[in-house]
Amino acid sequence: MRFLNVTIPKNATIDTAYLTLRAYATRTGTTVNSKIRGEAADNPVTFSTLADYQGRPKTTAVVNWNAIPAWTLDTDYNSPEIKTIIQELVNRAGWVSGNALVIFWDDHDDLSTHAAGCRRQGKAYDTDTTYCAKLHIEYTVPAAGGRSRGYIIG
């Protein structure tokens, strides 16, 4: 998932971050395990090919999203806390507020069973701009005489 114009200042403290995904289909299998990572890049570009997608560098920070419960079509689900991933990205030397960022959510490590219903899929932006993945981030930046809080939902 590529999110554009992420307006978080460099080195802001990420207080909370998570994805909200709208279920693409009803799936009831419960041995569903996955990993969430970011792309280790300052301002990632659009994916061009499968090889391009697979070859992107990943963040050191990884969040496991395991034992994902059953999903129901057109219901929203929140990921676990991913603030460590976002923090790593906004702390990069070349990060600038307004850059894009990429989040990978997958089971390329084959952690889930291959039984029926053991798959989770959110609606994609290119097929549903209203109910595609949303990235919720709350952050704090130092301010004169105190701290300033901000949030974005992309």
N, C-alpha and C positions, 0 to 999 in steps of 0.2 A: 504494500500500500504506500503510495507516494502522496504526501501532504504538502501543498504549496503554501508559500507566504506564512511561515510559522514565525510569528512576531514575538519571540522571546529574546530578551537581551542576553548577550554573551555572559556566561558565568552566573546567570540567575540561579537561585536555589529552587530546585523542582520540589514542590511540596507533595504533589500527587499527580499521577498520570495513568490513564487507562484507555483502552479502546472500547467503543460500543459497536457491536455488530448486530445486524438484523439477520435472523435466520433465513437462509435461502430455501430450506426444506425442513420438514419434520424428520428428525433422526433420533432413535431411541436407544441405540447401543451405548454402553457406558464405559467401555475401555477405550477412551479417546484421550490421548496424551499428545502434547505439542510443545513447541518452543517459540518464544518471541524474542527477536533480536532487532537491532537497527542496522542500517547501512553505515559503515564507518567512512563517511564522506561529509565534507563541509556543506555541499549544496548539490545533492544527487540529481542527475538528469533522468529523463523519461526512459523506461526500459525499451530496448529495441528488438531483442530476440530472446529466446529461452536461454541461450548461452550467456548473454549479457546479464540476465536475471541471476543465473546460477553462479556467475563469476564475481558478483559484487562482494566487496570486503564487508565483514560483519563486525559489529561491536563486540567488545570483550564482555560487556554486560549481557546476560541471557536470563530470561524469566521462563520457568517451566509453567505451562498451563496443563495440568494433568487431571485425570478423572473428571473430564468435562461432562456435566450431566446432560440428560436428553434435551434436545432443542425442539421447539415448535415453530413451524412456518410463521414468518412475519412477527416474531417476538424479538425484542432487543435483549442482548446479553453483554455484560461487561467482562472484560478480561481481568486478570489479576493486576496488581500494581506494577507499572512498568517505569516508575520514576528513575530507576538506576540507568535504564537505557537512554532516556531523554537527557538525564544529567550528563552522561558521557558525551552525547552529541553537542549540547550547548557549551560544554567545556572545551571543545576542540579549538585548536589555534585559529582556524579559519572560519569559525562560526560567526555569522552576522544575522541579526534579527531580520526576518523576512526571507531567509533561506527556505528551501524545501528540505524535507526529511523523509526517509523511507523506513517503514516497519515491516519486517518479515514475520509472518505467523505461519508455521508449517510443521509437518511431521516428516521431514526428509530423513530423520534418523530412524524411522519405522518403529516408533514407540507404541503405536496403537495396534489393536487386533485387526484382522481383516474380516471380521464378522459383519454381517449385514447391519447397517445403521450406525457403524462406528466411524463416522465421518462428520465433520462440522464445516460448514461453509457459510460465510456472510455474503450479503448482496454486494455486488461490485459497482463502482462508480460508473463504469462504461455501460452498464445496463440499468442502473437505477440511481440517479443523482440525489434523490430525496432520502433514500434509506440505505445508502452506502455506509461504509465504516466511518465512524467519527472518532477523532482523537481529542480527548479531554485532558488538558494540562492546567494545573494551578502552580504558580511560581511566586517567588518573593525576590525583590531586588533591594539592595541597600539604598536608602534615600537620606538626604540631609535631615537630621533630627529624628530619624526613625527608619521604618522599613515600609516599602510599598509592595502591595500584593496585586497580582494580575492573574487572569486566566484566559485561555483560548479554547474554543471547541472548533475543530476543523473537520 
